[in-house]
Structure formats: structure tokens, C-alpha cells
Amino acid sequence: MTRRNWIFRFCSLLLVPAGLLAQIAAPAAPATAQNQPTQKVLIHVGTNSPENWQAALKKADDLMASSAKPYDTYVEILATGDGLKLIDKGNPMKIEISKSLDKDVTFVACHASMKTNHMEDSQLASGVGTVPSGGREMAARKAQGWAVLEDKSIK
């Protein structure tokens, strides 16, 4: 065996384990496009109108029902101002909200509006989260490519 062959074989033996270690240590591949929702919709509810609340819930449920694949659609309902009454646990529509939550619709309340309206987290319906600012949430979602619907425009 020549010195050149010996060096080549020695380097090959070192490279194979190094390649396997690199594969093991590599971070997971990013989520593919098929795992990302194709529809992302934020529905803003800011009025004390049960008709608008019903329309928002119907729109969210319709969007989730029209999704042929699981996780193809992501819908978030943002409640601000008078719209906080929609997600109050004393609201008679809590059954409809629960059904929407079962369909993977997300509900969030604007914490700034809650503070203004003297509303505590304990007053929110089960499964409702909070965001620091409704305006910032809408701006962030728009920047992420979400469609933003106002409760007045979804009838």
C-alpha cells in the first residue's frame, strides 16, 4: 500500500463518522409549505352587537368547515372594547364559543381594553387567551400576511 492510498483511506475513515455526526446534530428541517395554513384570518370584534357576534362566529366556523385538510386554515377572533362582552363567561353565547373552540378557532381578548373596562382574566370564557394590545395584534397579523376582517364587514 502506498503512502498516498494509506492517507486516502485514513481520511475516508475520519470523514464518514464526521458526516453521520453532522446529520445527527443538524437542526430539524423547517416546516414545509404543506404543514403551514394556507388561510390565516383574524376577525376583529369591537362592538356590543349580538348580530355582529353571530356573524363573526358563523364566518369563523364556515372558514374552518371549508378547510379540506386539517390545519389548512387558522382563524383567530380578537375582542376589543365592547366586543369583550362576546367572550365574557356570562355571555349567553358561550355554547357557540365553545363549539368554535372545538373547531380550533382561537379567541383572544385585548388586555388594554380589559383594563379600561375593569375586566379581569377570571371573567373570560374558558379557553380565551389575551394579547397586550388589540391594535398591535392586528398590525402584527397583517404584517404576517393574515386577512383581517372587521365585525361590521362580515355580515
C-alpha positions in Angstrom: 0.0 0.0 0.0 1.4 3.3 -1.0 1.6 6.2 1.3 -1.0 8.1 -0.8 -3.5 5.2 -0.6 -3.0 4.9 3.1 -3.7 8.7 3.6 -6.8 8.5 1.4 -8.2 5.5 3.3 -7.4 7.1 6.7 -9.1 10.4 5.7 -12.1 8.4 4.4 -12.5 6.7 7.7 -12.5 10.0 9.5 -15.0 11.7 7.1 -17.7 9.0 7.3 -18.3 9.3 11.1 -18.0 13.1 10.8 -20.7 13.1 8.2 -23.0 11.0 10.3 -22.5 13.2 13.3 -23.3 16.3 11.2 -26.6 14.7 10.2 -27.5 13.9 13.7 -26.5 17.4 15.0 -28.3 19.2 12.2 -31.4 21.1 13.2 -34.7 19.7 12.1 -35.8 20.8 8.7 -38.2 23.7 8.6 -41.8 23.0 8.3 -42.8 22.5 4.7 -45.5 24.6 3.0 -47.9 21.7 3.3 -47.8 22.0 7.1 -48.4 25.7 7.1 -52.0 27.0 7.0 -52.9 28.4 3.6 -55.6 30.7 5.1 -54.9 32.9 8.1 -57.8 35.1 9.1 -58.2 37.4 12.1 -61.8 38.5 12.8 -61.9 41.7 14.9 -65.0 42.1 17.1 -65.2 45.5 18.7 -69.0 46.1 19.0 -71.7 45.2 21.5 -73.9 43.8 18.8 -75.1 40.2 19.1 -75.8 40.2 15.4 -72.2 41.0 14.7 -71.0 38.4 17.2 -73.2 35.8 15.5 -71.8 36.8 12.1 -68.2 36.6 13.4 -68.7 33.2 14.8 -70.5 32.0 11.7 -67.7 33.3 9.5 -65.1 31.6 11.6 -67.0 28.3 11.6 -67.5 28.5 7.9 -63.8 29.1 7.3 -62.9 26.1 9.4 -65.5 23.9 7.8 -64.4 24.8 4.3 -60.9 23.6 5.0 -60.4 20.3 3.3 -57.2 19.4 5.2 -56.5 19.6 8.9 -54.5 22.7 9.9 -55.2 24.3 6.5 -56.9 27.3 8.0 -56.2 29.3 11.1 -58.8 31.6 12.5 -58.4 34.0 15.4 -61.2 36.1 16.8 -59.9 39.3 18.6 -62.2 41.0 21.0 -61.6 44.7 21.9 -63.7 47.4 23.5 -67.4 46.5 23.7 -66.6 43.2 21.8 -65.2 41.9 25.1 -68.8 41.1 26.1 -68.7 38.4 23.5 -66.1 36.4 25.4 -67.4 37.2 28.9 -68.1 33.9 30.6 -71.6 35.2 31.5 -72.5 35.7 27.8 -75.4 33.5 26.7 -73.4 32.7 23.6 -70.8 30.7 25.5 -72.0 27.5 24.0 -71.4 28.8 20.5 -68.0 30.0 21.5 -67.2 26.5 23.0 -68.2 24.9 19.7 -65.9 27.2 17.8 -63.1 26.5 20.2 -63.7 22.8 19.4 -63.2 23.6 15.7 -59.8 25.1 16.6 -60.9 28.8 16.3 -58.7 30.8 18.7 -60.2 33.6 20.8 -58.1 36.4 22.3 -59.0 39.5 24.3 -57.2 42.8 24.2 -55.7 43.3 27.7 -55.7 47.0 27.3 -59.4 47.0 26.6 -60.0 44.7 29.6 -58.1 47.1 31.8 -60.2 50.1 30.5 -63.4 48.1 31.1 -62.3 46.9 34.5 -62.4 43.3 33.4 -60.4 40.5 35.0 -58.9 37.4 33.3 -61.3 35.4 35.5 -64.3 36.9 33.7 -63.2 35.4 30.3 -64.9 32.4 28.9 -62.9 29.1 29.2 -60.3 28.8 26.5 -59.9 32.5 25.7 -56.4 34.0 25.8 -55.2 37.6 26.0 -52.9 39.8 23.9 -51.4 43.0 25.3 -52.9 45.3 22.6 -55.6 44.6 20.1 -54.2 47.2 17.7 -50.7 45.7 17.8 -52.2 42.2 17.3 -54.0 43.4 14.2 -50.9 45.1 12.9 -48.7 42.1 13.6 -51.1 39.7 11.9 -51.4 42.0 8.8 -47.6 42.0 8.6 -47.6 38.2 8.8 -49.9 38.1 5.8 -53.2 37.5 7.6 -56.5 38.7 6.3 -58.2 41.0 8.8 -62.0 41.2 8.9 -63.9 43.7 11.0 -67.1 42.5 12.6 -69.1 45.2 10.8 -67.9 43.9 7.4 -68.5 40.2 7.7 -72.3 40.0 7.5 
